[in-house]
Each structure stands twice: as C-alpha cells, then as structure tokens.
Amino acid sequence: MLALGTLASAHAQTAARDANTGAWRAPTAAEAAELEALRDKSNLNRGVVTGTLNPKPVRQPDGSDYLESTEGDMNYSVLVVGANGRVARQCVPNATIAN
C-alpha cells in the first residue's frame, strides 16, 4: 500500500454502483472522468484562504515551503448536548454538516 502514489490510491478508493446488478465495482473510464469533473467543481479542492482551485506549493524567500489547506483537509469539532445533559464532542468532515 505504501508503494502506491497519492493519485493511484485515490483512484483505487473510487467505486461505482452497477445500474443493473447494484453491485459495487471499479468505475469505467467515462465514469471516472465524470467523477473527476464533479470533484473539480466541488469546494473540496479550493484553498480556504485564497479560494484558488488546487493550490500549488509555494516556496518562501527563506527556502521554506507551504501548501494552502483546502476544504477537503479540514475537520470540524461540534459540541452536542445529549438528552441526559452531557456534552459530547463529534468530529465532522465539512462546514455544512458542522452548521
């Protein structure tokens, strides 16, 4: 698993449901392209500070590098009060769910 590159592992985690059988399977090339287009339109790959789509690493004058976080990198902690009055923390993957 460690030998796989980031892109290879991302595609390995993509699945499609067969319309006829309902079984999960690897997507066809056309389905994979459609999913990739949808992923590019989402805000998951948009920088949270600049709004740049698929932000690239930036080299600073001092030689250090940084990469702007995207919405897909973020996790949100939400405090929920249960029926018994106790407060519990839950982690959720995006701001829409957190709100």
C-alpha positions in Angstrom: 0.0 0.0 0.0 2.8 2.4 0.8 4.2 1.9 -2.7 1.1 3.4 -4.3 1.3 7.1 -5.2 -1.3 9.5 -4.0 -3.2 9.6 -7.3 -3.1 5.9 -7.7 -4.5 5.3 -4.2 -7.2 8.0 -4.7 -8.4 6.2 -7.8 -8.3 2.9 -6.1 -10.7 4.2 -3.5 -13.3 5.3 -6.2 -16.2 2.9 -6.8 -19.3 2.9 -8.9 -22.6 1.1 -8.4 -23.6 -1.1 -11.3 -27.1 0.1 -12.6 -28.2 -3.4 -13.4 -26.9 -5.5 -10.5 -26.5 -2.9 -7.8 -23.0 -4.3 -7.1 -20.0 -2.1 -6.4 -17.3 -2.2 -9.0 -14.4 -0.1 -10.3 -15.7 2.8 -12.5 -15.3 2.7 -16.3 -13.1 5.4 -17.8 -16.1 7.5 -18.7 -17.5 7.2 -15.1 -14.1 8.1 -13.7 -13.8 11.2 -15.9 -17.3 12.3 -14.9 -16.5 11.8 -11.2 -13.2 13.7 -11.6 -15.1 16.6 -13.2 -17.6 16.7 -10.3 -14.7 16.6 -7.8 -13.0 19.6 -9.6 -16.3 21.6 -9.3 -16.6 21.0 -5.6 -15.1 23.2 -3.0 -13.0 20.3 -1.6 -10.0 21.2 -3.7 -10.4 25.0 -3.2 -7.9 26.8 -0.9 -9.6 28.1 2.2 -7.7 31.4 2.3 -7.3 32.4 -1.4 -10.1 30.3 -3.0 -7.6 29.0 -5.6 -8.6 25.7 -7.1 -5.9 23.0 -6.4 -3.4 25.3 -4.7 0.2 24.6 -5.5 3.1 24.6 -3.0 4.8 28.0 -2.5 8.5 28.5 -1.8 9.2 31.3 0.6 12.3 33.6 0.3 13.8 31.8 3.3 13.6 28.5 1.5 10.6 27.1 3.4 7.6 25.7 1.6 3.9 25.8 2.4 0.7 24.5 0.9 -2.6 26.2 1.5 -5.1 24.0 3.2 -8.2 23.1 1.2 -11.8 22.4 2.5 -11.0 18.7 1.9 -8.2 19.0 4.5 -10.5 20.4 7.2 -12.2 18.7 10.1 -14.7 20.4 12.4 -15.4 19.7 16.0 -19.0 20.1 17.1 -20.3 20.0 20.7 -23.6 18.3 21.1 -25.7 18.3 24.3 -27.3 14.9 24.8 -30.8 14.1 26.3 -29.0 13.5 29.6 -27.5 17.0 29.6 -23.9 15.8 29.0 -21.8 17.5 26.4 -20.2 15.3 23.8 -17.8 16.3 21.0 -18.2 15.0 17.5 -15.8 15.5 14.5 -17.5 16.1 11.2 -15.9 16.4 7.7 -17.3 19.7 6.4 -18.7 23.1 7.4 -22.2 22.3 6.1 -22.6 19.4 8.5 -21.0 21.4 11.3 -23.5 24.2 10.9 
